[in-house]
Amino acid sequence: MPKKADIGANGQDAVTEKKQQLLELTGGFCDAYLNADYKRLCKKLIDRMAKQRSVPFLRGRPEIWATGIIHALGTMNFLFDKRFKPHVSAPDIAAYFHVAPGSASQKAGAIREMFNLNYFNTEFMTKQMKERMAPTFELLEQAAQQITPTFEMVGQLEQMLGGGLRMSNPEGDVVEGGQFVAHESPVQSRFYDLAERYQRQRPCPALERDVRKLIERDPDFYDSYLMLRDMLRQQGREEEAEQLLNTAYERALRRITDAEGNWPPTLEWGWLENRHIIRTLLNKALAEWEAGRTDAALELLRKLLRSNPGDNIGAREYILAIRMGMTFEEFEKTFQSQFGYDALKMMEWFDKNSRRFPDEFDWWKKAVEYEEE
């Protein structure tokens, strides 16, 4: 195996010879099936290879390298997409050079990694592709000027690039395909242990101290705030409890929203990691309702329903109750049972009364294919 050392006179002759072979092979293919722009990029990439301290194409068949070069450049320039011209399939390139498709794909992957040939590498992009990507680059430049790109901007980029765009925030959460997924908290399992203790005993200084330690360890796991808030309320410490909820809410809201304050398109309950965030937003909405601030409550509940149409938290019932002029206390009194809310009674009530508010629920009924009796 050649060592990473300066190439002597004999070695330079070998590089020149192999380089010429690659230029002839790739040039012949480009003349027959592609265009002068691809031929120019092949030469540029071969020249770049020849300048490496350890010249990669000195080992292996020139035909495999030629196939890999065209395959690598073709991948980043959408050569294999029938919607683009020129169009050639990967198997056709391999067949032209009498190379196994698997070998061609492996060599192309190595070349792409070696020279960072991704969809945003303008140095090895065809002129046609640069023109097509100009709006995307403009959006990327706008996004780069912001601390956090907006969800609308990410959606436009995904549409241009065919999906798969992934963004993340400082907490380690990700938004991919419009779907927000929170990172797993290191205190989550410990919290469940404390929750079991809390079910067995009344609030006590030791338990309160342990919950506060969880908040210190991970201030962005909000179930800890909600448990402590419940403890404080049981002790009549309402002002402390309200401050605690507001802190959790502000952190949760800042975490899920973009630079312009927009919510992610999807914030689903189905992801276990999202639930402490959703619970916090819901508790804030119910606190606003309980305090008589129905507009603020409705705004939050509508966003929760939009981002999670599966509605495991019952946002739609709360929205309907507010629209019907019910107070939170009246709602609780109407549907509370020994084991929580009476689900059957609530379902019948919603089915009967939601029809009065098509502006509020028609979109949701279509989204979940809701069947009314």
Secondary structure as UniProt FT lines:
FT   HELIX           9..33
FT   HELIX           36..50
FT   HELIX           56..58
FT   HELIX           62..76
FT   TURN            77..80
FT   TURN            82..83
FT   HELIX           90..96
FT   TURN            97..98
FT   HELIX           101..115
FT   TURN            119..120
FT   HELIX           122..124
FT   HELIX           127..144
FT   HELIX           151..161
FT   STRAND          166..168
FT   TURN            170..171
FT   STRAND          174..176
FT   TURN            177..178
FT   STRAND          179..181
FT   TURN            186..187
FT   HELIX           188..200
FT   HELIX           205..217
FT   TURN            219..220
FT   HELIX           223..234
FT   TURN            235..236
FT   HELIX           238..256
FT   TURN            259..260
FT   TURN            269..270
FT   HELIX           272..274
FT   HELIX           275..290
FT   TURN            291..292
FT   HELIX           294..307
FT   TURN            309..310
FT   TURN            312..313
FT   HELIX           315..323
FT   TURN            324..325
FT   HELIX           328..335
FT   STRAND          336..337
FT   TURN            338..339
FT   STRAND          340..341
FT   HELIX           343..353
FT   HELIX           354..356
FT   HELIX           358..368
//
